[in-house]
Amino acid sequence: MCGVFGVYAPTRDVARLSYFGLYALQHRGQESAGIAVWDEGRLTGMRDLGLVTQVFDEGKLSGLEGQLAIGHTRYSTTGSNAWENAQPLIHHGSARTVALGHNGNLINADELRDELGVRLDSTSDSEVIAALIAHDERPLGDAIAAAMERLEGAATVVGIADGRLFGFRDRHGFRPLALGRIGDDHVIASESCALDLVGAKLVRELDPGELVIIDEDGVRIEQTVTDEAEPSRLCIFEFFYLARPDTRLEGVEIHGARVRMGERLAAESPVDADLVLPIPDSGTPAAIGFARATGIPFSEGLIKNRYVHRTFIQPEQGMREQGIRMKFNPLDEVAGKRLVIVDDSIVRGSTTRQIVQMLVEAGAAEVHVRISSPPVVSPCFYGIDLADESEMIAAHNTVEQVQAAIGATSLAYLSLDGLQAATQRPQGTLCRACLTRDYPTRRPDTVDKLRFEATPA
């Protein structure tokens, strides 16, 4: 997960642009946020735990002045949720100082940390990338290219070094990165929705293995690493869950793709019902598609408290016991109705079980569950913080067993072919490992998220 943003705009307020860019990418990470700014040879970073609006205010932004900036919002997949792991990271090397934000997860971070032999202040895999570039005496473009060649796994990166803004995607392109333009200035961001918010026009998405460097001489893009056997593996989880609905990935609007998922799901697994309810917000487009295809009326049915995000104020025990009621509340109209509830995925099953129980307690006559993705059966090593396979309810249970466990009247998933068709992407161009156990890279030797905590380099 994680969101990255970068801007080269000598005549604009780059810190404020980065703030709003991160605000648009908040859905990609809610643990920490940060901005680093380059100002005529001086690199200044500010980062902290919390949401973008908790970390920055007017006073802090006004103190970040410069010609270029990068920003990051984090959801941890390697390393704990601690201040030293907040990004952008700043690494002082023998060749240069590098500020860097990383979206993805490396599968060879252990080997690279051992080979580097330099002090690392964090326990994430991201600082390894910064260190490779910072300690390489070659010109910046060559240093970045050499680092990219050594990375295994997922690495979509934005960075500042030598007074230049750079960004790249790994050879598989697991995570997205888009290039935009505001007048004569340039912006790079995880998703096109961040470009829209800051008033930038999408130029194009970077291809897997591409590097972009932006400075006073303009934009230079080069194909740095390639893998002919695996030309592209954009994460399919981006399509049905992670990316914002108003984002475009590989030219495909995510909202439209999710509506098509719901339509295909209705064709594959129809049901007699009175209302179609989404599990908001990620299940809403598919529920619209399901209702449109079946003619069953669409209803919000479950009202989501959209202010229940990560918070430093933990609920007291009595509230915690209410569980999912802190986030959802059913409307009276569900009483006596046969309901179809549509969600994007089931991982552990605990949330779905609570929602089904809540609707039954509210008087629903039937609760049919429809999921706009196939069963999630295997962990992700490329930046989606999924559960261990032993915790995944569908990994070793049949659909009927999962249905019984969540207490639903019926349960059906979208087929893998149906999901692929809804994305409008060709076969073989998406990573589907969490659904198929077919990984495009070797599996890492160890997957412990906190493995660097006890013995940081």
C-alpha positions as a Markdown table, in Angstrom:
| # | Residue | x | y | z |
|---|---|---|---|---|
| 1 | Met | 0.0 | 0.0 | 0.0 |
| 2 | Cys | 1.3 | 3.6 | 0.6 |
| 3 | Gly | 1.0 | 6.7 | -1.5 |
| 4 | Val | 3.8 | 8.7 | -3.1 |
| 5 | Phe | 3.8 | 12.2 | -4.6 |
| 6 | Gly | 6.5 | 14.4 | -6.1 |
| 7 | Val | 6.5 | 17.9 | -7.7 |
| 8 | Tyr | 9.2 | 20.0 | -9.4 |
| 9 | Ala | 7.8 | 23.6 | -9.5 |
| 10 | Pro | 10.3 | 26.4 | -8.7 |
| 11 | Thr | 7.6 | 29.1 | -8.8 |
| 12 | Arg | 4.9 | 27.3 | -6.8 |
| 13 | Asp | 4.3 | 26.3 | -3.2 |
| 14 | Val | 5.6 | 22.8 | -3.5 |
| 15 | Ala | 4.9 | 21.8 | 0.1 |
| 16 | Arg | 1.2 | 22.8 | -0.2 |
| 17 | Leu | 0.9 | 20.9 | -3.5 |
| 18 | Ser | 2.4 | 17.9 | -1.8 |
| 19 | Tyr | 0.0 | 18.2 | 1.1 |
| 20 | Phe | -3.0 | 18.1 | -1.2 |
| 21 | Gly | -1.5 | 15.4 | -3.3 |
| 22 | Leu | -1.1 | 13.2 | -0.1 |
| 23 | Tyr | -4.6 | 14.2 | 1.0 |
| 24 | Ala | -5.9 | 12.6 | -2.3 |
| 25 | Leu | -3.8 | 9.5 | -1.6 |
| 26 | Gln | -4.8 | 9.1 | 2.1 |
| 27 | His | -6.7 | 5.9 | 1.3 |
| 28 | Arg | -3.3 | 4.2 | 0.5 |
| 29 | Gly | -2.0 | 4.6 | 4.0 |
| 30 | Gln | -3.1 | 6.1 | 7.3 |
| 31 | Glu | -0.2 | 5.3 | 9.7 |
| 32 | Ser | 2.1 | 8.2 | 9.0 |
| 33 | Ala | 2.7 | 11.1 | 6.5 |
| 34 | Gly | 5.6 | 13.2 | 5.5 |
| 35 | Ile | 7.0 | 15.8 | 3.1 |
| 36 | Ala | 10.6 | 16.6 | 2.1 |
| 37 | Val | 11.6 | 19.8 | 0.3 |
| 38 | Trp | 14.7 | 20.8 | -1.5 |
| 39 | Asp | 15.6 | 24.5 | -1.3 |
| 40 | Glu | 18.7 | 25.7 | -3.1 |
| 41 | Gly | 20.9 | 22.9 | -1.8 |
| 42 | Arg | 19.2 | 22.4 | 1.5 |
| 43 | Leu | 17.0 | 19.3 | 2.1 |
| 44 | Thr | 14.4 | 19.6 | 4.8 |
| 45 | Gly | 12.0 | 16.8 | 5.9 |
| 46 | Met | 9.0 | 16.7 | 8.2 |
| 47 | Arg | 7.2 | 13.5 | 9.0 |
| 48 | Asp | 5.2 | 12.0 | 11.9 |
| 49 | Leu | 2.7 | 9.3 | 12.8 |
| 50 | Gly | -1.0 | 10.0 | 11.9 |
| 51 | Leu | -3.1 | 11.2 | 9.0 |
| 52 | Val | -2.0 | 13.9 | 6.7 |
| 53 | Thr | -4.3 | 16.4 | 8.5 |
| 54 | Gln | -2.8 | 15.4 | 11.8 |
| 55 | Val | 0.8 | 15.7 | 10.8 |
| 56 | Phe | 0.6 | 19.1 | 8.9 |
| 57 | Asp | -1.1 | 22.4 | 9.6 |
| 58 | Glu | -0.7 | 25.9 | 8.1 |
| 59 | Gly | 2.3 | 26.8 | 10.2 |
| 60 | Lys | 4.2 | 23.7 | 9.4 |
| 61 | Leu | 3.5 | 23.9 | 5.7 |
| 62 | Ser | 4.6 | 27.6 | 5.6 |
| 63 | Gly | 8.0 | 26.5 | 7.0 |
| 64 | Leu | 8.6 | 24.1 | 4.1 |
| 65 | Glu | 9.8 | 26.2 | 1.2 |
| 66 | Gly | 11.7 | 25.1 | -1.9 |
| 67 | Gln | 11.7 | 24.3 | -5.6 |
| 68 | Leu | 10.8 | 20.6 | -5.4 |
| 69 | Ala | 9.2 | 18.3 | -2.9 |
| 70 | Ile | 8.2 | 14.7 | -2.3 |
| 71 | Gly | 5.5 | 13.3 | 0.0 |
| 72 | His | 4.5 | 9.9 | 1.4 |
| 73 | Thr | 1.6 | 8.4 | 3.3 |
| 74 | Arg | 2.3 | 5.0 | 4.8 |
| 75 | Tyr | 0.7 | 1.7 | 5.5 |
| 76 | Ser | 3.5 | -0.6 | 6.8 |
| 77 | Thr | 4.3 | -3.9 | 5.2 |
| 78 | Thr | 7.9 | -4.2 | 6.4 |
| 79 | Gly | 8.9 | -2.5 | 9.7 |
| 80 | Ser | 6.7 | -1.4 | 12.5 |
| 81 | Asn | 4.5 | 1.6 | 12.7 |
| 82 | Ala | 7.1 | 3.8 | 14.3 |
| 83 | Trp | 8.4 | 7.3 | 13.8 |
| 84 | Glu | 11.8 | 6.2 | 12.4 |
| 85 | Asn | 9.9 | 4.3 | 9.7 |
| 86 | Ala | 7.8 | 7.2 | 8.6 |
| 87 | Gln | 8.7 | 8.6 | 5.2 |
| 88 | Pro | 10.1 | 10.3 | 3.2 |
| 89 | Leu | 13.3 | 8.8 | 4.6 |
| 90 | Ile | 16.5 | 10.9 | 4.4 |
| 91 | His | 19.7 | 9.0 | 4.0 |
| 92 | His | 23.1 | 10.7 | 4.1 |
| 93 | Gly | 25.5 | 8.7 | 1.9 |
| 94 | Ser | 29.1 | 8.9 | 0.8 |
| 95 | Ala | 28.1 | 10.2 | -2.6 |
| 96 | Arg | 24.9 | 12.2 | -1.9 |
| 97 | Thr | 22.0 | 12.7 | 0.4 |
| 98 | Val | 18.7 | 11.1 | -0.8 |
| 99 | Ala | 15.2 | 11.7 | 0.4 |
| 100 | Leu | 12.9 | 8.9 | -0.7 |
| 101 | Gly | 9.3 | 7.6 | -0.5 |
| 102 | His | 8.6 | 4.0 | -1.4 |
| 103 | Asn | 5.3 | 2.1 | -2.3 |
| 104 | Gly | 5.8 | -1.6 | -2.4 |
| 105 | Asn | 7.7 | -4.4 | -0.7 |
| 106 | Leu | 11.1 | -5.8 | -1.5 |
| 107 | Ile | 11.6 | -9.6 | -1.3 |
| 108 | Asn | 15.4 | -9.3 | -1.2 |
| 109 | Ala | 15.7 | -6.6 | 1.4 |
| 110 | Asp | 17.5 | -9.0 | 3.8 |
| 111 | Glu | 20.3 | -9.7 | 1.3 |
| 112 | Leu | 20.7 | -6.0 | 0.3 |
| 113 | Arg | 20.9 | -4.9 | 4.0 |
| 114 | Asp | 23.6 | -7.4 | 4.6 |
| 115 | Glu | 25.6 | -6.4 | 1.5 |
| 116 | Leu | 25.4 | -2.6 | 2.1 |
| 117 | Gly | 27.3 | -2.7 | 5.4 |
| 118 | Val | 26.2 | 0.9 | 6.3 |
| 119 | Arg | 24.2 | 2.3 | 9.2 |
| 120 | Leu | 20.4 | 2.3 | 8.6 |
| 121 | Asp | 18.2 | 4.3 | 10.9 |
| 122 | Ser | 14.9 | 2.5 | 10.1 |
| 123 | Thr | 13.7 | -1.1 | 10.2 |
| 124 | Ser | 11.8 | -0.9 | 6.9 |
| 125 | Asp | 13.0 | -2.2 | 3.5 |
| 126 | Ser | 12.7 | 1.3 | 2.0 |
| 127 | Glu | 15.9 | 2.8 | 3.4 |
| 128 | Val | 17.8 | 0.1 | 1.5 |
| 129 | Ile | 16.8 | 1.7 | -1.8 |
| 130 | Ala | 17.9 | 5.2 | -0.6 |
| 131 | Ala | 21.2 | 3.8 | 0.7 |
| 132 | Leu | 22.0 | 2.1 | -2.6 |
| 133 | Ile | 21.6 | 5.4 | -4.4 |
| 134 | Ala | 23.3 | 7.6 | -1.8 |
| 135 | His | 26.5 | 5.5 | -1.6 |
| 136 | Asp | 26.9 | 5.1 | -5.4 |
| 137 | Glu | 29.6 | 7.5 | -6.7 |
| 138 | Arg | 28.3 | 7.4 | -10.3 |
| 139 | Pro | 26.1 | 10.2 | -11.8 |
| 140 | Leu | 22.6 | 10.2 | -10.3 |
| 141 | Gly | 20.9 | 8.5 | -13.3 |
| 142 | Asp | 23.4 | 5.7 | -13.4 |
| 143 | Ala | 23.2 | 5.3 | -9.6 |
| 144 | Ile | 19.4 | 5.0 | -9.7 |
| 145 | Ala | 19.5 | 2.6 | -12.6 |
| 146 | Ala | 22.0 | 0.4 | -10.8 |
| 147 | Ala | 19.8 | 0.3 | -7.7 |
| 148 | Met | 16.7 | -0.5 | -9.8 |
| 149 | Glu | 18.6 | -3.5 | -11.3 |
| 150 | Arg | 19.3 | -4.9 | -7.9 |
| 151 | Leu | 15.7 | -4.6 | -6.5 |
| 152 | Glu | 13.5 | -7.7 | -6.4 |
| 153 | Gly | 9.8 | -7.3 | -5.7 |
| 154 | Ala | 7.7 | -4.2 | -5.7 |
| 155 | Ala | 9.2 | -0.7 | -5.7 |
| 156 | Thr | 7.4 | 2.4 | -6.9 |
| 157 | Val | 9.6 | 5.2 | -5.7 |
| 158 | Val | 9.8 | 9.0 | -5.6 |
| 159 | Gly | 12.9 | 10.8 | -4.5 |
| 160 | Ile | 15.1 | 13.9 | -4.3 |
| 161 | Ala | 18.9 | 13.9 | -4.9 |
| 162 | Asp | 21.4 | 16.4 | -6.3 |
| 163 | Gly | 18.6 | 19.0 | -6.6 |
| 164 | Arg | 16.5 | 16.8 | -8.9 |
| 165 | Leu | 13.2 | 15.0 | -8.6 |
| 166 | Phe | 13.1 | 11.3 | -9.6 |
| 167 | Gly | 10.6 | 8.5 | -9.7 |
| 168 | Phe | 10.6 | 4.9 | -11.0 |
| 169 | Arg | 8.6 | 1.7 | -11.1 |
| 170 | Asp | 10.2 | -1.8 | -10.6 |
| 171 | Arg | 10.6 | -4.1 | -13.6 |
| 172 | His | 7.2 | -5.7 | -13.0 |
| 173 | Gly | 5.3 | -2.5 | -12.3 |
| 174 | Phe | 3.4 | -4.0 | -9.3 |
| 175 | Arg | 2.4 | -0.5 | -8.1 |
| 176 | Pro | 1.3 | 2.4 | -10.2 |
| 177 | Leu | 3.0 | 5.8 | -10.9 |
| 178 | Ala | 1.6 | 8.6 | -13.1 |
| 179 | Leu | 3.3 | 11.7 | -14.5 |
| 180 | Gly | 1.3 | 14.9 | -14.7 |
| 181 | Arg | 1.8 | 18.6 | -15.7 |
| 182 | Ile | 0.7 | 21.9 | -14.2 |
| 183 | Gly | 1.6 | 24.6 | -16.8 |
| 184 | Asp | 5.3 | 24.2 | -17.3 |
| 185 | Asp | 5.8 | 22.2 | -14.0 |
| 186 | His | 5.7 | 18.5 | -13.4 |
| 187 | Val | 4.1 | 16.2 | -10.9 |
| 188 | Ile | 4.4 | 12.4 | -10.2 |
| 189 | Ala | 1.9 | 10.5 | -8.1 |
| 190 | Ser | 0.7 | 7.0 | -7.2 |
| 191 | Glu | -2.7 | 7.6 | -8.7 |
| 192 | Ser | -4.1 | 10.1 | -11.3 |
| 193 | Cys | -6.7 | 11.2 | -8.7 |
| 194 | Ala | -3.9 | 13.1 | -6.9 |
| 195 | Leu | -3.1 | 14.9 | -10.2 |
| 196 | Asp | -6.7 | 15.9 | -10.5 |
| 197 | Leu | -6.8 | 17.4 | -7.1 |
| 198 | Val | -3.8 | 19.7 | -7.5 |
| 199 | Gly | -5.0 | 20.8 | -11.0 |
| 200 | Ala | -2.4 | 18.7 | -13.0 |
| 201 | Lys | -3.2 | 17.1 | -16.3 |
| 202 | Leu | -2.2 | 13.4 | -16.8 |
| 203 | Val | 0.7 | 13.1 | -19.2 |
| 204 | Arg | 1.0 | 9.3 | -19.0 |
| 205 | Glu | 1.6 | 6.5 | -16.6 |
| 206 | Leu | 5.2 | 5.3 | -16.2 |
| 207 | Asp | 5.8 | 1.8 | -17.6 |
| 208 | Pro | 7.3 | -1.0 | -15.6 |
| 209 | Gly | 11.1 | -0.4 | -15.3 |
| 210 | Glu | 10.9 | 3.2 | -16.3 |
| 211 | Leu | 12.8 | 6.0 | -14.6 |
| 212 | Val | 11.9 | 9.7 | -14.7 |
| 213 | Ile | 14.3 | 12.5 | -13.7 |
| 214 | Ile | 13.0 | 16.1 | -13.6 |
| 215 | Asp | 15.1 | 19.2 | -13.2 |
| 216 | Glu | 15.6 | 22.7 | -14.6 |
| 217 | Asp | 16.4 | 21.1 | -18.0 |
| 218 | Gly | 13.0 | 19.4 | -18.1 |
| 219 | Val | 11.8 | 15.8 | -18.0 |
| 220 | Arg | 13.9 | 12.8 | -19.0 |
| 221 | Ile | 12.4 | 9.3 | -19.1 |
| 222 | Glu | 14.3 | 6.1 | -19.9 |
| 223 | Gln | 13.5 | 2.4 | -19.8 |
| 224 | Thr | 16.1 | 1.3 | -17.2 |
| 225 | Val | 15.3 | -2.3 | -16.5 |
| 226 | Thr | 13.2 | -4.8 | -18.4 |
| 227 | Asp | 12.0 | -8.4 | -18.0 |
| 228 | Glu | 10.9 | -9.8 | -21.3 |
| 229 | Ala | 9.5 | -12.9 | -19.6 |
| 230 | Glu | 7.3 | -10.8 | -17.2 |
| 231 | Pro | 6.6 | -7.5 | -19.0 |
| 232 | Ser | 3.9 | -6.2 | -16.7 |
| 233 | Arg | 2.3 | -7.3 | -13.4 |
| 234 | Leu | 0.2 | -4.4 | -12.1 |
| 235 | Cys | -1.5 | -5.6 | -9.0 |
| 236 | Ile | -5.1 | -6.8 | -9.6 |
| 237 | Phe | -5.9 | -5.8 | -5.9 |
| 238 | Glu | -5.6 | -2.2 | -7.1 |
| 239 | Phe | -8.5 | -2.7 | -9.4 |
| 240 | Phe | -11.0 | -4.2 | -7.0 |
| 241 | Tyr | -10.0 | -2.6 | -3.7 |
| 242 | Leu | -7.0 | -0.4 | -3.2 |
| 243 | Ala | -7.1 | 2.4 | -5.9 |
| 244 | Arg | -9.6 | 5.3 | -5.6 |
| 245 | Pro | -12.6 | 4.9 | -7.9 |
| 246 | Asp | -11.8 | 8.1 | -9.8 |
| 247 | Thr | -8.3 | 6.9 | -10.6 |
| 248 | Arg | -7.3 | 5.6 | -14.0 |
| 249 | Leu | -4.9 | 2.6 | -14.2 |
| 250 | Glu | -3.5 | 1.7 | -17.6 |
| 251 | Gly | -6.2 | 3.9 | -19.1 |
| 252 | Val | -9.0 | 2.1 | -17.3 |
| 253 | Glu | -11.3 | 4.1 | -14.9 |
| 254 | Ile | -11.5 | 2.1 | -11.7 |
| 255 | His | -15.1 | 3.0 | -10.9 |
| 256 | Gly | -16.2 | 1.7 | -14.3 |
| 257 | Ala | -14.2 | -1.5 | -13.8 |
| 258 | Arg | -15.8 | -2.1 | -10.5 |
| 259 | Val | -19.3 | -1.5 | -11.9 |
| 260 | Arg | -18.5 | -4.1 | -14.6 |
| 261 | Met | -17.4 | -6.5 | -11.8 |
| 262 | Gly | -20.8 | -6.2 | -10.2 |
| 263 | Glu | -22.6 | -6.7 | -13.5 |
| 264 | Arg | -20.6 | -9.8 | -14.2 |
| 265 | Leu | -21.2 | -11.1 | -10.7 |
| 266 | Ala | -24.9 | -10.7 | -11.2 |
| 267 | Ala | -24.7 | -12.7 | -14.4 |
| 268 | Glu | -22.7 | -15.5 | -12.8 |
| 269 | Ser | -24.5 | -15.7 | -9.4 |
| 270 | Pro | -28.1 | -14.2 | -9.6 |
| 271 | Val | -30.4 | -14.2 | -6.6 |
| 272 | Asp | -34.0 | -13.3 | -5.8 |
| 273 | Ala | -33.9 | -10.4 | -3.4 |
| 274 | Asp | -35.6 | -7.1 | -2.5 |
| 275 | Leu | -32.6 | -4.8 | -2.1 |
| 276 | Val | -29.0 | -4.6 | -3.1 |
| 277 | Leu | -26.8 | -3.1 | -0.4 |
| 278 | Pro | -23.1 | -2.2 | -0.8 |
| 279 | Ile | -20.6 | -2.5 | 2.0 |
| 280 | Pro | -19.3 | 1.1 | 1.7 |
| 281 | Asp | -17.2 | 2.4 | 0.4 |
| 282 | Ser | -15.2 | -0.1 | -1.6 |
| 283 | Gly | -18.2 | -2.3 | -2.4 |
| 284 | Thr | -20.4 | 0.5 | -3.7 |
| 285 | Pro | -19.5 | 0.5 | -7.5 |
| 286 | Ala | -19.9 | -3.3 | -7.7 |
| 287 | Ala | -23.3 | -3.1 | -5.9 |
| 288 | Ile | -24.4 | -0.5 | -8.4 |
| 289 | Gly | -23.4 | -2.8 | -11.2 |
| 290 | Phe | -25.2 | -5.8 | -9.6 |
| 291 | Ala | -28.4 | -3.8 | -9.1 |
| 292 | Arg | -28.2 | -2.4 | -12.6 |
| 293 | Ala | -27.9 | -5.9 | -14.1 |
| 294 | Thr | -30.6 | -7.5 | -12.0 |
| 295 | Gly | -33.1 | -4.7 | -11.7 |
| 296 | Ile | -33.2 | -5.2 | -7.9 |
| 297 | Pro | -33.4 | -1.8 | -6.2 |
| 298 | Phe | -30.2 | -0.3 | -4.9 |
| 299 | Ser | -30.2 | 1.0 | -1.3 |
| 300 | Glu | -27.5 | 2.3 | 0.9 |
| 301 | Gly | -29.0 | 0.2 | 3.7 |
| 302 | Leu | -25.8 | 0.4 | 5.8 |
| 303 | Ile | -24.7 | 3.9 | 6.7 |
| 304 | Lys | -21.0 | 4.3 | 7.2 |
| 305 | Asn | -19.4 | 6.7 | 9.6 |
| 306 | Arg | -16.8 | 8.1 | 7.2 |
| 307 | Tyr | -14.9 | 9.6 | 10.1 |
| 308 | Val | -13.9 | 6.3 | 11.6 |
| 309 | His | -10.3 | 6.1 | 10.5 |
| 310 | Arg | -7.1 | 5.6 | 12.3 |
| 311 | Thr | -7.2 | 7.6 | 15.5 |
| 312 | Phe | -4.9 | 8.2 | 18.5 |
| 313 | Ile | -8.0 | 8.0 | 20.8 |
| 314 | Gln | -8.9 | 4.4 | 21.3 |
| 315 | Pro | -12.5 | 3.5 | 22.2 |
| 316 | Glu | -13.2 | 2.3 | 25.7 |
| 317 | Gln | -13.9 | -1.4 | 26.2 |
| 318 | Gly | -17.7 | -1.2 | 26.0 |
| 319 | Met | -17.5 | 0.5 | 22.6 |
| 320 | Arg | -14.8 | -1.9 | 21.3 |
| 321 | Glu | -17.2 | -4.8 | 22.0 |
| 322 | Gln | -19.7 | -3.3 | 19.6 |
| 323 | Gly | -17.1 | -3.9 | 16.9 |
| 324 | Ile | -18.3 | -3.2 | 13.5 |
| 325 | Arg | -21.2 | -0.9 | 14.8 |
| 326 | Met | -18.6 | 1.8 | 15.3 |
| 327 | Lys | -18.3 | 1.9 | 11.5 |
| 328 | Phe | -21.7 | 0.8 | 10.1 |
| 329 | Asn | -25.3 | 1.2 | 11.1 |
| 330 | Pro | -28.3 | -0.4 | 9.3 |
| 331 | Leu | -31.4 | 1.6 | 8.2 |
| 332 | Asp | -34.9 | 0.5 | 9.2 |
| 333 | Glu | -35.8 | -0.4 | 5.6 |
| 334 | Val | -33.8 | -3.7 | 5.8 |
| 335 | Ala | -36.3 | -5.2 | 8.2 |
| 336 | Gly | -38.3 | -8.0 | 6.6 |
| 337 | Lys | -36.3 | -7.7 | 3.3 |
| 338 | Arg | -34.3 | -10.2 | 1.3 |
| 339 | Leu | -30.9 | -8.5 | 1.0 |
| 340 | Val | -28.0 | -8.9 | -1.3 |
| 341 | Ile | -24.9 | -7.3 | 0.2 |
| 342 | Val | -22.0 | -6.7 | -2.1 |
| 343 | Asp | -18.4 | -6.3 | -1.0 |
| 344 | Asp | -15.0 | -6.3 | -2.8 |
| 345 | Ser | -13.4 | -9.2 | -0.9 |
| 346 | Ile | -13.3 | -11.4 | 2.1 |
| 347 | Val | -10.0 | -12.0 | 3.8 |
| 348 | Arg | -10.4 | -13.2 | 7.4 |
| 349 | Gly | -14.2 | -13.2 | 7.3 |
| 350 | Ser | -14.7 | -11.6 | 10.8 |
| 351 | Thr | -16.0 | -8.2 | 9.4 |
| 352 | Thr | -18.4 | -9.9 | 7.0 |
| 353 | Arg | -19.7 | -12.2 | 9.7 |
| 354 | Gln | -20.4 | -9.2 | 12.0 |
| 355 | Ile | -22.2 | -7.3 | 9.2 |
| 356 | Val | -24.4 | -10.3 | 8.4 |
| 357 | Gln | -25.2 | -10.7 | 12.0 |
| 358 | Met | -26.0 | -7.0 | 12.4 |
| 359 | Leu | -28.4 | -7.2 | 9.4 |
| 360 | Val | -30.1 | -10.3 | 10.8 |
| 361 | Glu | -30.6 | -8.5 | 14.1 |
| 362 | Ala | -32.1 | -5.6 | 12.2 |
| 363 | Gly | -34.8 | -7.9 | 10.9 |
| 364 | Ala | -33.5 | -8.9 | 7.5 |
| 365 | Ala | -35.3 | -12.0 | 6.2 |
| 366 | Glu | -32.4 | -13.2 | 4.1 |
| 367 | Val | -28.8 | -12.0 | 3.7 |
| 368 | His | -27.1 | -13.1 | 0.5 |
| 369 | Val | -23.4 | -12.2 | 0.2 |
| 370 | Arg | -21.9 | -11.5 | -3.2 |
| 371 | Ile | -18.1 | -10.7 | -3.5 |
| 372 | Ser | -16.7 | -8.9 | -6.6 |
| 373 | Ser | -13.5 | -10.8 | -6.5 |
| 374 | Pro | -12.5 | -14.5 | -6.3 |
| 375 | Pro | -11.5 | -16.0 | -2.9 |
| 376 | Val | -8.3 | -14.5 | -1.4 |
| 377 | Val | -6.2 | -17.5 | -0.7 |
| 378 | Ser | -2.6 | -16.4 | -0.4 |
| 379 | Pro | -0.5 | -13.6 | 1.0 |
| 380 | Cys | 1.0 | -10.7 | -0.9 |
| 381 | Phe | 4.7 | -10.1 | -0.9 |
| 382 | Tyr | 4.5 | -6.9 | -3.0 |
| 383 | Gly | 3.0 | -4.4 | -0.7 |
| 384 | Ile | -0.6 | -5.4 | 0.2 |
| 385 | Asp | -0.7 | -6.1 | 3.9 |
| 386 | Leu | -2.9 | -9.2 | 3.7 |
| 387 | Ala | -3.3 | -11.8 | 6.5 |
| 388 | Asp | -1.1 | -14.9 | 6.8 |
| 389 | Glu | -2.6 | -17.8 | 4.8 |
| 390 | Ser | -3.5 | -19.6 | 8.0 |
| 391 | Glu | -5.8 | -16.6 | 8.9 |
| 392 | Met | -7.5 | -16.4 | 5.4 |
| 393 | Ile | -10.9 | -17.9 | 5.7 |
| 394 | Ala | -11.1 | -19.0 | 2.0 |
| 395 | Ala | -7.5 | -20.5 | 1.9 |
| 396 | His | -8.5 | -23.9 | 3.1 |
| 397 | Asn | -12.3 | -23.8 | 3.2 |
| 398 | Thr | -14.9 | -24.4 | 0.5 |
| 399 | Val | -17.4 | -21.7 | -0.4 |
| 400 | Glu | -20.1 | -23.6 | 1.5 |
| 401 | Gln | -17.9 | -23.7 | 4.6 |
| 402 | Val | -17.2 | -19.9 | 4.3 |
| 403 | Gln | -20.9 | -19.3 | 3.9 |
| 404 | Ala | -21.6 | -21.2 | 7.1 |
| 405 | Ala | -18.9 | -19.4 | 9.0 |
| 406 | Ile | -20.2 | -15.9 | 8.1 |
| 407 | Gly | -23.8 | -16.9 | 8.7 |
| 408 | Ala | -25.1 | -15.9 | 5.2 |
| 409 | Thr | -28.1 | -17.2 | 3.4 |
| 410 | Ser | -25.9 | -17.7 | 0.3 |
| 411 | Leu | -22.4 | -16.8 | -0.8 |
| 412 | Ala | -20.9 | -16.4 | -4.2 |
| 413 | Tyr | -17.6 | -14.9 | -5.5 |
| 414 | Leu | -16.8 | -13.4 | -8.9 |
| 415 | Ser | -14.9 | -15.8 | -11.1 |
| 416 | Leu | -11.2 | -15.1 | -11.9 |
| 417 | Asp | -12.1 | -14.8 | -15.6 |
| 418 | Gly | -14.9 | -12.4 | -14.7 |
| 419 | Leu | -12.6 | -10.2 | -12.7 |
| 420 | Gln | -10.0 | -10.2 | -15.4 |
| 421 | Ala | -12.6 | -9.3 | -18.1 |
| 422 | Ala | -13.9 | -6.4 | -15.9 |
| 423 | Thr | -10.5 | -4.8 | -15.8 |
| 424 | Gln | -10.3 | -4.9 | -19.6 |
| 425 | Arg | -6.6 | -5.8 | -19.3 |
| 426 | Pro | -5.1 | -8.7 | -21.4 |
| 427 | Gln | -4.4 | -12.0 | -19.8 |
| 428 | Gly | -0.9 | -12.1 | -18.3 |
| 429 | Thr | -0.6 | -8.4 | -17.6 |
| 430 | Leu | -1.8 | -8.4 | -13.9 |
| 431 | Cys | -0.4 | -10.0 | -10.8 |
| 432 | Arg | -3.1 | -12.3 | -9.4 |
| 433 | Ala | -1.0 | -14.2 | -6.9 |
| 434 | Cys | -3.2 | -13.5 | -3.9 |
| 435 | Leu | -6.0 | -15.3 | -5.8 |
| 436 | Thr | -4.1 | -18.0 | -7.5 |
| 437 | Arg | -0.8 | -18.7 | -5.5 |
| 438 | Asp | 1.0 | -18.1 | -8.8 |
| 439 | Tyr | 3.7 | -15.6 | -8.0 |
| 440 | Pro | 5.6 | -13.7 | -10.7 |
| 441 | Thr | 8.8 | -13.7 | -8.6 |
| 442 | Arg | 10.5 | -16.1 | -6.2 |
| 443 | Arg | 8.9 | -16.2 | -2.8 |
| 444 | Pro | 11.0 | -14.5 | -0.1 |
| 445 | Asp | 12.8 | -16.7 | 2.4 |
| 446 | Thr | 11.2 | -14.9 | 5.3 |
| 447 | Val | 8.0 | -12.9 | 5.5 |
| 448 | Asp | 8.0 | -11.6 | 9.1 |
| 449 | Lys | 7.0 | -8.0 | 8.9 |
| 450 | Leu | 9.0 | -7.1 | 12.0 |
| 451 | Arg | 12.1 | -9.1 | 11.2 |
| 452 | Phe | 14.4 | -6.1 | 11.3 |
| 453 | Glu | 13.2 | -4.7 | 14.6 |
| 454 | Ala | 15.5 | -6.6 | 16.9 |
| 455 | Thr | 18.7 | -6.2 | 14.9 |
| 456 | Pro | 18.6 | -3.0 | 12.8 |
| 457 | Ala | 21.7 | -2.5 | 10.7 |
